[in-house]
């Protein structure tokens, strides 16, 4: 499985971005998908996950601001990020084959999100 993330960039605090991740392979719909992020000097952390049945989970820090969704017909997973804060600045990674709280073994290359104050 190969994952290609896109959509990162520079945005002012309070702004929005939508990240996309396209996955190769015909069994995408069976995978739990997730977004993780890693800020400089910090460990990689869970942002949001969505299971094959559509149930979602979020880090407390992004609840009510971020929304994860998926389009199984297009092998895509999205992360809509609203009301962005400077502390959201990180490299965001797409992940496949994980569970509600744990990442799977497939990682994308990461996309940089920078939120200016």
Secondary structure per residue as TSV (DSSP state, phi and psi in degrees):
chain	resnum	aa	ss	phi	psi
A	1	X	-	360.0	128.5
A	2	X	-	-114.8	139.6
A	3	X	E	-121.8	135.6
A	4	X	E	-127.8	112.2
A	5	X	E	-97.8	150.4
A	6	X	E	-154.1	169.6
A	7	X	-	107.5	-4.3
A	8	X	-	-71.3	172.8
A	9	X	E	166.4	-167.0
A	10	X	E	-105.0	129.5
A	11	X	E	-143.2	151.1
A	12	X	E	-78.5	155.2
A	13	X	T	-55.6	137.8
A	14	X	T	92.4	-10.9
A	15	X	-	-84.0	-175.1
A	16	X	-	-131.9	152.9
A	17	X	E	-144.7	153.1
A	18	X	E	-124.0	121.0
A	19	X	E	-91.9	145.4
A	20	X	E	-126.9	150.4
A	21	X	E	-142.0	121.6
A	22	X	E	-105.7	137.8
A	23	X	E	-114.8	142.5
A	24	X	-	-83.7	163.5
A	25	X	S	101.0	156.0
A	26	X	S	-97.0	1.0
A	27	X	-	-113.6	23.9
A	28	X	G	-53.3	-42.2
A	29	X	G	-63.3	-18.3
A	30	X	G	-85.7	-13.6
A	31	X	S	-89.1	141.7
A	32	X	-	-74.1	138.0
A	33	X	E	-119.8	155.7
A	34	X	E	-156.5	163.0
A	35	X	E	-118.2	132.9
A	36	X	E	-126.0	161.4
A	37	X	E	-141.8	154.6
A	38	X	E	-137.9	116.4
A	39	X	-	-90.3	158.5
A	40	X	T	-56.2	129.8
A	41	X	T	76.9	5.8
A	42	X	S	-122.1	162.7
A	43	X	-	-77.5	156.0
A	44	X	-	-66.6	138.0
A	45	X	E	-132.4	154.3
A	46	X	E	-69.3	137.4
A	47	X	E	-107.5	-54.9
A	48	X	E	-160.4	148.8
A	49	X	E	-133.3	154.3
A	50	X	E	-140.3	125.0
A	51	X	-	-84.2	173.2
A	52	X	T	-60.9	-30.5
A	53	X	T	-83.5	-4.5
A	54	X	-	102.4	-6.2
A	55	X	-	-70.3	144.1
A	56	X	E	-122.7	160.0
A	57	X	E	-145.8	146.4
A	58	X	E	-135.7	149.7
A	59	X	-	-65.9	145.9
A	60	X	T	-57.5	-33.4
A	61	X	T	-69.0	-16.3
A	62	X	T	-118.2	-4.5
A	63	X	T	-56.2	140.5
A	64	X	T	74.7	-7.4
A	65	X	T	-111.1	-34.8
A	66	X	E	-109.7	148.3
A	67	X	E	-135.3	125.4
A	68	X	E	-100.1	142.0
A	69	X	E	-150.0	168.3
A	70	X	E	-144.3	152.6
A	71	X	E	-125.3	97.8
A	72	X	T	-67.1	-27.9
A	73	X	T	-67.0	-26.8
A	74	X	T	-110.9	5.1
A	75	X	T	56.1	41.3
A	76	X	E	-119.6	145.1
A	77	X	E	-128.6	141.2
A	78	X	E	-120.7	155.8
A	79	X	E	-133.8	106.4
A	80	X	E	-86.5	121.9
A	81	X	E	-117.7	116.0
A	82	X	-	-115.6	163.6
A	83	X	S	49.1	49.3
A	84	X	-	-65.3	145.9
A	85	X	-	-120.8	156.5
A	86	X	G	-55.2	-32.2
A	87	X	G	-72.6	-6.0
A	88	X	G	-82.1	-7.2
A	89	X	-	-61.0	124.4
A	90	X	E	-177.6	171.0
A	91	X	E	-89.5	127.8
A	92	X	E	-102.9	132.0
A	93	X	E	-117.8	136.6
A	94	X	E	-86.6	143.9
A	95	X	E	-137.4	145.4
A	96	X	E	-130.5	151.0
A	97	X	S	76.7	24.0
A	98	X	-	-94.8	-178.4
A	99	X	-	-110.0	-169.2
A	100	X	S	-59.5	-35.3
A	101	X	S	-125.4	-1.5
A	102	X	S	-128.2	141.1
A	103	X	-	-74.5	155.1
A	104	X	-	-89.3	-173.2
A	105	X	S	-86.1	-5.9
A	106	X	E	-104.7	128.7
A	107	X	E	-126.7	144.1
A	108	X	-	-84.8	-177.6
A	109	X	-	-83.8	-12.8
A	110	X	-	92.8	146.5
A	111	X	E	-136.6	134.0
A	112	X	E	-81.1	131.4
A	113	X	E	-119.5	123.1
A	114	X	E	-123.9	124.3
A	115	X	E	-113.5	117.9
A	116	X	E	-92.4	148.3
A	117	X	-	-89.7	360.0
